[in-house]
Amino acid sequence: MSTESKFFAGLIIGAAAGAVAGILAAPASGQETRNRITDKASDLKGDLEDQFDVISERIKDLEKKGMGEFKEKFYDATGKVKEKYADISHKISDLEKDLKAKYQNLEKEADEMVSKAKNA
């Protein structure tokens, strides 16, 4: 629970406890006291529902913001990985071509050496 949520919960509970204590301490008949408690409980319920709605909206906003940031970072990372893969893939392809060319040169030189050895 966040600090803000704890604060609001404490505020509401404190207000309710104060209201109940005030009603019970006030000189009134039993029926009148019960009616006041019922009214205060109804008010408290409405306040709690309002705070719940506010907190729910904040949570939804934070989730949207958090997911948006996560998606942005994910796509950035994915793009960088794709770029690195393309770069490495290109380098491997170039290296493969160089190795094939060197192998062909070595084969050609070996054939020439064999040919010279036969003629000598």
C-alpha positions as a Markdown table, in Angstrom:
| # | Residue | x | y | z |
|---|---|---|---|---|
| 1 | Met | 0.0 | 0.0 | 0.0 |
| 2 | Ser | 1.4 | 3.4 | -0.9 |
| 3 | Thr | 2.1 | 6.1 | 1.6 |
| 4 | Glu | -0.7 | 8.2 | 0.1 |
| 5 | Ser | -3.2 | 5.3 | 0.3 |
| 6 | Lys | -2.2 | 4.7 | 4.0 |
| 7 | Phe | -2.7 | 8.4 | 4.7 |
| 8 | Phe | -6.2 | 8.5 | 3.2 |
| 9 | Ala | -7.2 | 5.3 | 5.0 |
| 10 | Gly | -5.9 | 6.7 | 8.3 |
| 11 | Leu | -7.7 | 9.9 | 7.6 |
| 12 | Ile | -11.0 | 8.2 | 6.9 |
| 13 | Ile | -10.7 | 5.8 | 9.8 |
| 14 | Gly | -9.8 | 8.7 | 12.2 |
| 15 | Ala | -12.7 | 10.7 | 11.0 |
| 16 | Ala | -15.1 | 7.8 | 11.4 |
| 17 | Ala | -13.7 | 7.1 | 14.9 |
| 18 | Gly | -14.0 | 10.7 | 15.9 |
| 19 | Ala | -17.6 | 10.9 | 14.5 |
| 20 | Val | -18.7 | 7.8 | 16.4 |
| 21 | Ala | -17.0 | 9.0 | 19.6 |
| 22 | Gly | -18.7 | 12.4 | 19.2 |
| 23 | Ile | -22.1 | 10.8 | 18.7 |
| 24 | Leu | -21.7 | 8.4 | 21.6 |
| 25 | Ala | -20.6 | 11.2 | 23.9 |
| 26 | Ala | -23.4 | 13.6 | 22.9 |
| 27 | Pro | -26.5 | 13.5 | 25.1 |
| 28 | Ala | -29.3 | 11.9 | 22.9 |
| 29 | Ser | -31.8 | 9.1 | 23.0 |
| 30 | Gly | -30.8 | 5.6 | 21.9 |
| 31 | Gln | -32.8 | 5.8 | 18.7 |
| 32 | Glu | -31.4 | 9.2 | 17.9 |
| 33 | Thr | -27.8 | 8.0 | 18.5 |
| 34 | Arg | -28.4 | 4.9 | 16.3 |
| 35 | Asn | -29.8 | 7.2 | 13.5 |
| 36 | Arg | -26.7 | 9.5 | 13.8 |
| 37 | Ile | -24.4 | 6.4 | 13.6 |
| 38 | Thr | -26.2 | 5.1 | 10.6 |
| 39 | Asp | -26.0 | 8.5 | 8.9 |
| 40 | Lys | -22.3 | 8.8 | 9.7 |
| 41 | Ala | -21.7 | 5.3 | 8.5 |
| 42 | Ser | -23.5 | 6.1 | 5.2 |
| 43 | Asp | -21.3 | 9.2 | 4.8 |
| 44 | Leu | -18.2 | 7.3 | 5.5 |
| 45 | Lys | -19.2 | 4.6 | 3.0 |
| 46 | Gly | -19.6 | 7.3 | 0.4 |
| 47 | Asp | -16.2 | 8.8 | 1.2 |
| 48 | Leu | -14.6 | 5.4 | 1.0 |
| 49 | Glu | -16.1 | 4.8 | -2.4 |
| 50 | Asp | -14.9 | 8.2 | -3.6 |
| 51 | Gln | -11.4 | 7.5 | -2.4 |
| 52 | Phe | -11.5 | 4.0 | -3.9 |
| 53 | Asp | -12.4 | 5.5 | -7.3 |
| 54 | Val | -9.7 | 8.1 | -7.1 |
| 55 | Ile | -7.1 | 5.5 | -6.1 |
| 56 | Ser | -8.3 | 3.1 | -8.8 |
| 57 | Glu | -7.9 | 5.8 | -11.4 |
| 58 | Arg | -4.4 | 6.6 | -10.3 |
| 59 | Ile | -3.5 | 2.9 | -10.4 |
| 60 | Lys | -4.9 | 2.6 | -13.9 |
| 61 | Asp | -2.9 | 5.7 | -15.0 |
| 62 | Leu | 0.3 | 4.3 | -13.5 |
| 63 | Glu | -0.3 | 1.0 | -15.2 |
| 64 | Lys | -0.8 | 2.7 | -18.5 |
| 65 | Lys | 2.3 | 4.9 | -18.0 |
| 66 | Gly | 4.3 | 1.9 | -16.8 |
| 67 | Met | 3.3 | -0.3 | -19.8 |
| 68 | Gly | 3.9 | 2.6 | -22.2 |
| 69 | Glu | 7.4 | 3.0 | -20.9 |
| 70 | Phe | 8.0 | -0.7 | -20.8 |
| 71 | Lys | 6.8 | -1.1 | -24.4 |
| 72 | Glu | 9.0 | 1.8 | -25.5 |
| 73 | Lys | 12.1 | 0.4 | -23.9 |
| 74 | Phe | 11.2 | -3.1 | -25.2 |
| 75 | Tyr | 10.9 | -1.9 | -28.8 |
| 76 | Asp | 14.1 | 0.2 | -28.5 |
| 77 | Ala | 16.0 | -2.8 | -27.2 |
| 78 | Thr | 14.5 | -5.0 | -29.9 |
| 79 | Gly | 15.5 | -2.5 | -32.6 |
| 80 | Lys | 19.0 | -2.4 | -31.2 |
| 81 | Val | 19.2 | -6.2 | -31.2 |
| 82 | Lys | 18.0 | -6.4 | -34.8 |
| 83 | Glu | 20.6 | -3.8 | -35.8 |
| 84 | Lys | 23.4 | -5.7 | -34.1 |
| 85 | Tyr | 22.2 | -9.0 | -35.7 |
| 86 | Ala | 22.2 | -7.4 | -39.1 |
| 87 | Asp | 25.6 | -5.9 | -38.6 |
| 88 | Ile | 27.1 | -9.2 | -37.3 |
| 89 | Ser | 25.3 | -11.1 | -40.1 |
| 90 | His | 26.9 | -8.8 | -42.7 |
| 91 | Lys | 30.3 | -9.2 | -41.1 |
| 92 | Ile | 30.0 | -13.0 | -41.1 |
| 93 | Ser | 29.0 | -12.9 | -44.8 |
| 94 | Asp | 32.0 | -10.8 | -45.7 |
| 95 | Leu | 34.3 | -13.0 | -43.7 |
| 96 | Glu | 32.9 | -16.1 | -45.4 |
| 97 | Lys | 33.5 | -14.5 | -48.8 |
| 98 | Asp | 37.1 | -13.7 | -47.8 |
| 99 | Leu | 37.7 | -17.2 | -46.5 |
| 100 | Lys | 36.4 | -18.7 | -49.8 |
| 101 | Ala | 38.6 | -16.4 | -51.8 |
| 102 | Lys | 41.7 | -17.3 | -49.7 |
| 103 | Tyr | 40.8 | -21.0 | -50.0 |
| 104 | Gln | 40.5 | -20.7 | -53.8 |
| 105 | Asn | 43.9 | -18.9 | -53.9 |
| 106 | Leu | 45.5 | -21.6 | -51.8 |
| 107 | Glu | 44.0 | -24.3 | -54.1 |
| 108 | Lys | 45.4 | -22.4 | -57.1 |
| 109 | Glu | 48.8 | -22.1 | -55.5 |
| 110 | Ala | 48.8 | -25.8 | -54.6 |
| 111 | Asp | 47.9 | -26.8 | -58.1 |
| 112 | Glu | 50.7 | -24.6 | -59.5 |
| 113 | Met | 53.2 | -26.1 | -57.0 |
| 114 | Val | 52.1 | -29.6 | -58.0 |
| 115 | Ser | 52.4 | -28.7 | -61.7 |
| 116 | Lys | 55.9 | -27.2 | -61.2 |
| 117 | Ala | 57.0 | -30.4 | -59.2 |
| 118 | Lys | 55.8 | -32.6 | -62.1 |
| 119 | Asn | 57.7 | -30.5 | -64.7 |
| 120 | Ala | 60.9 | -30.4 | -62.7 |
